[in-house]
Amino acid sequence: MKRIFSSFWRNKSRWLIYSALILITILNLLPIALTVIVSFKSYEDVIRTPPVLFPCDTPTQSFDLSSCRWSLEGYERVLVPKPSSTSPLGFDLTGPMVTVYGGNTLLYATISSIIVVLLAATSGYAFSRYRFRGHKALLTAIIAITGVPLLTNLLALYQMGITMRTLGLPYDDRFFIIIVYIGFFLPLSVWIAKGFFDAIPRDLEDAALIDGCSPLEALFYIIIPLTRPAMIAIFMLTFVSVWNEFLAGYLLISKNSNKPLMFGFYDFLGQNLINLQGVAAVSLVIALPVIILFLFFRRSFFTAMVEGSVKG
Amino acid sequence: MKGWADFVSKLHAMKKQNWFRNSLPFWLILPTVTILLVVQVYPAFYTVWLSMQERGPEGWEFIGLKNFERLFNLGQFGESIGLTIVFLVGHILLTMVGGFFTAFLLNQKIHFSGFFITLLFIPWVLSQIIVGFMFRLLVAPDYGVFSGILINPSLFPPNGLSVLTAVPPRPWFSDFPFPPSAAMILLILASTWRALPFATLLILSAMQMIPAEVIESSRIDGANGWQIIRHITVPLVLPTLVVAIFNTILNGVNGVGLVLSLTDGGPGTATQIISYLLYSIGWSRIQFGRAAALALLVAVVNWILIMGTLGITKVEERDSQS
């Protein structure tokens, strides 16, 4: 045993590490890869028993690459393309995922992320640069809030929505859910922003303040540009969290036309339990935008994750 | 009115610039605090109030602590706590061991580590209900890719195994749901799959903080690989490990979406963990008072965990300062 370990260290048998990592990565991506395969199968191949991994078998051979029966049936079921002369692609996507839910989620995620970044920057600045009465208590309260799950607040928020509707107060599903999302993802962002602002030396803004710049100008022209990676991280983290959030959007929004993408997915899942290729396609269509965002901004995600969790 | 005039003249007397500067932090924080009061603080108090109410014919009626009493008398409540414990222990053990192992591999001086990290992290950006469906797809009765292997009687005696419908095994200790049912194991695997990137990243960042000299000098002193892990890496990573455990528990306790799309609490009540029970009491049975009582219990547990995390990170900061 000892010898194995010492040779492992001294000879730096990298291949062992590499092969372990490659194995872990493959295992890790397996569920996604299998979903991709199922999404490109036709219904006849999905419901075969015993199940086959690739729809590539012929009566004589178990695997023949030339006779694979890949199909876009699942994607058609989700996106419902209809021929159209006006669109540049030659067809319009008319599925509710695209025309209703996708737009809603994009709206909610974008607006709430922008507001979260703004509020996290301003309050993070206040917490980082000023000492006022209740400074520490308020910071601790904000972090304590971070841990209270949305689930336990949903009962009250649900009643709040009902009360506002029955009392005839100016109420809009979309406005309400955006406020809820902001309130839910803001505390962590305040902590992340404060952490980054603390790391910026005060000398920079002091010089600007002496030159007659106001504290707000210092925040927007000096601090925020310097911590742009952190701001992007907060935006991305909130955007992905709102995009992936299911329960609040499902329960708090009353009008079907205002419901988000994840409700669309759940609804579709309920209606297509047998059309697994369609559900696989819709889950990939929904997941693809955030996966692409993640691939482009992975560094931001990593900083936000580490900052946010070690602090809270 | 005189008081108001006084106040206004006093305001004017203040140097405008100075006044603005002094109250600036207040204005900067005000919007944040307002939103948090509406979305987080008010609901917390409302939940406390709601937990002592019952929906009667003429609106809410005060019934004291009866909701808690009924909750404790509900057979599913005790069962659900047992299931939650089994779920959390399995989930945390797998996540921490897997996370530590992966972080350890990534922390070696290897090429392409950025490439591996990127690929390993994709599950983390997927939504819970989508992850639930992806894992359901693997074992869906008859059609799942693994169903063909799992229903083979010679591998899984006596009759093969259909994960989503299998009857839970007989518990070893009276009512405690151990060994877990096949569906529970699948739930643990799915939730570990999604939580693993997060744990790995936290542990990796802690490992990278360990100064290279410490490891180098202990190696010169003759420590072998195992001793270095046992006596240097693990103790130095431990505080982060605890933070990661708390975070994992929080996410694990509160994940309803995964259960909803993976097993829907079933078969029977085999995967009805506490968050799913809360959801089903509240929105399937529409018993808001009782759900609020349960929500309160869950929130208290969460709150204790958060305070624990805060305490530990504070200890860590103090250590690094001294």
Interface residues (C-beta under 8 A of the other chain):
Chain A: K2 F5 S6 F8 W9 R14 I17 Y18 A20 L21 I24 T25 N28 L29 P31 I32 L34 T35 V38 V46 I47 R48 T49 P50 P51 L53 L119 A120 T122 S123 Y125 A126 F127 R129 Y130 F132 L138 T140 I142 I143 A144 I145 T146 G147 V148 P149 L150 L151 T152 N153 L154 L155 A156 L157 Q159 M160 I179 V180 I182 G183 F184 L186 P187 V190 P215 L216 V240 W243 N244 E245 F246 L247 L251 M262 F265 Y266 L269 L276 V279 A280 S283 I286 A287 V290 I291 L293 F294 L295 R298 F301 F302 M305 V306 S309 V310 K311 G312
Chain B: R21 L24 P25 F26 L28 I29 P31 T32 V33 I35 L36 V38 V39 Q40 V41 Y42 P43 A44 Y46 T47 L50 T102 L105 L106 Q108 I110 F116 I117 T118 L119 L120 F121 I122 P123 V125 L126 S127 Q128 I129 I130 V131 F133 M134 F135 L137 L138 A140 D142 Y143 G144 V145 S147 G148 W193 L196 F198 L201 L202 S205 R219 N224 G225 W226 T240 V243 A244 N247 L250 V253 N254 V256 G257 L260 S261 S275 L278 Y279 G282 W283 F288 A291 A292 A295 L296 V298 A299 N302 W303 L305 I306 M307 T309 L310 T313
